[in-house]
Amino acid sequence: MLDPQLDAPARDALAETARGQIEAGGALKQENTWGLRKMAYEINKRTEADYRWYRFEAPNELLETLDHNLKIADGVLRFRVFKVEENTPTLVPPAVAAPGPRERTDRGDRGDRGDRGDREERFDREPAAEPAGE
């Protein structure tokens, strides 16, 4: 997830650098550019990010190098590397319009719950009498 405040050529350069590292030490299987999308939560005061997705095969050394370089790169908001099985289906980009936050409904479907005064209060009860002892 790249910072949307960077201009498009700078974001493309970041993505190309990551892609070049993958191709130099591994095998790039698939690449997708999802573009600017609304994030589920805010990161660094940003509500959108430029999403890039790569599927690749790589040795552990490349993963460590890629992890280090993405951690220190300016303009990378978040990244994740997952190990998947070869026969795992490829990821399809999500729909363009992300759903907005849930709004509270009218709650008219709950029916009349009555006034709180007509409910039995459990703390106002008198304690049960103790049995008389002999």
C-alpha positions as CSV (number, residue, x, y, z in Angstrom):
1,M,0.0,0.0,0.0
2,L,1.7,3.2,-1.2
3,D,1.2,6.7,0.0
4,P,-1.3,8.5,-2.3
5,Q,0.3,11.9,-1.5
6,L,3.3,10.9,-3.6
7,D,2.9,11.7,-7.3
8,A,2.1,8.8,-9.6
9,P,5.6,8.6,-11.1
10,A,7.1,8.3,-7.6
11,R,4.6,5.5,-6.7
12,D,5.4,3.7,-9.9
13,A,9.1,4.0,-9.2
14,L,8.6,2.4,-5.7
15,A,6.6,-0.4,-7.3
16,E,9.2,-0.9,-10.1
17,T,12.0,-1.1,-7.5
18,A,10.1,-3.9,-5.6
19,R,9.3,-5.7,-8.8
20,G,13.0,-5.5,-9.9
21,Q,14.1,-7.0,-6.6
22,I,11.6,-9.8,-7.0
23,E,12.7,-10.6,-10.6
24,A,16.4,-10.4,-9.7
25,G,16.2,-13.0,-7.0
26,G,13.0,-14.9,-7.7
27,A,10.2,-15.5,-10.2
28,L,7.4,-13.0,-10.6
29,K,4.2,-15.0,-11.3
30,Q,1.5,-12.2,-11.4
31,E,1.3,-8.5,-10.8
32,N,-1.8,-6.3,-10.3
33,T,-2.2,-2.6,-9.8
34,W,-5.5,-2.0,-7.9
35,G,-5.1,1.8,-7.9
36,L,-6.3,4.2,-5.3
37,R,-8.7,2.7,-2.8
38,K,-10.3,3.6,0.5
39,M,-8.6,1.8,3.4
40,A,-10.5,0.1,6.1
41,Y,-8.8,2.3,8.7
42,E,-6.6,5.4,8.7
43,I,-2.8,5.0,8.5
44,N,-0.5,8.0,9.0
45,K,-3.5,10.3,8.6
46,R,-4.3,8.8,5.2
47,T,-7.7,7.3,4.3
48,E,-6.7,6.0,0.8
49,A,-3.7,4.1,-0.5
50,D,-2.4,3.0,-3.9
51,Y,-2.7,-0.8,-3.8
52,R,-0.1,-3.0,-5.6
53,W,-0.1,-6.8,-5.5
54,Y,2.5,-9.3,-6.6
55,R,2.6,-13.1,-6.6
56,F,6.1,-14.5,-6.8
57,E,8.4,-17.3,-5.8
58,A,11.6,-16.4,-3.9
59,P,14.2,-17.8,-1.5
60,N,14.3,-16.7,2.1
61,E,17.2,-14.3,1.5
62,L,15.2,-12.3,-1.0
63,L,12.2,-12.1,1.4
64,E,14.5,-10.7,4.1
65,T,16.0,-8.2,1.7
66,L,12.5,-7.2,0.4
67,D,11.2,-6.9,3.9
68,H,14.0,-4.6,5.0
69,N,13.8,-2.4,1.9
70,L,10.0,-2.0,2.1
71,K,10.3,-1.1,5.8
72,I,12.7,1.8,5.2
73,A,11.2,3.0,1.9
74,D,9.5,6.4,2.1
75,G,6.0,6.2,0.6
76,V,5.2,2.6,1.7
77,L,2.3,2.7,4.1
78,R,2.0,-1.0,4.7
79,F,3.1,-4.3,3.1
80,R,2.5,-8.0,3.8
81,V,4.2,-11.1,2.5
82,F,2.2,-14.3,2.7
83,K,3.2,-17.8,1.9
84,V,0.6,-19.6,-0.3
85,E,0.5,-23.0,-1.8
86,E,1.0,-23.3,-5.6
87,N,-2.5,-24.4,-6.3
88,T,-4.1,-21.5,-4.4
89,P,-6.3,-19.4,-6.8
90,T,-5.1,-16.0,-7.7
91,L,-6.6,-13.0,-6.0
92,V,-9.2,-10.9,-7.9
93,P,-9.2,-7.2,-7.2
94,P,-12.0,-6.1,-5.0
95,A,-14.9,-4.0,-6.3
96,V,-14.0,-0.4,-7.0
97,A,-16.4,1.2,-4.5
98,A,-15.5,0.2,-1.0
99,P,-18.5,0.1,1.4
100,G,-18.8,3.0,3.7
101,P,-19.1,2.8,7.5
102,R,-22.2,1.1,8.8
103,E,-25.0,3.5,9.8
104,R,-27.2,2.8,12.8
105,T,-30.6,1.7,11.7
106,D,-33.9,3.1,13.0
107,R,-34.2,0.0,15.2
108,G,-38.0,0.1,14.5
109,D,-37.8,-3.7,14.0
110,R,-37.2,-4.2,17.7
111,G,-40.8,-3.6,18.7
112,D,-42.1,-1.9,21.8
113,R,-39.9,-2.8,24.7
114,G,-42.0,-1.0,27.2
115,D,-41.1,1.5,29.9
116,R,-38.3,0.5,32.2
117,G,-40.6,1.0,35.2
118,D,-42.6,-2.1,34.4
119,R,-39.6,-4.4,34.6
120,E,-38.7,-6.2,37.7
121,E,-35.5,-4.7,39.2
122,R,-33.2,-7.4,40.5
123,F,-31.4,-5.2,43.0
124,D,-34.4,-3.7,44.7
125,R,-35.5,-7.1,46.0
126,E,-35.4,-7.9,49.7
127,P,-33.0,-10.7,50.7
128,A,-34.6,-14.0,51.2
129,A,-35.4,-14.9,54.8
130,E,-33.1,-17.3,56.4
131,P,-34.6,-20.5,57.8
132,A,-35.1,-20.5,61.6
133,G,-32.6,-22.6,63.4
134,E,-33.3,-24.8,66.4
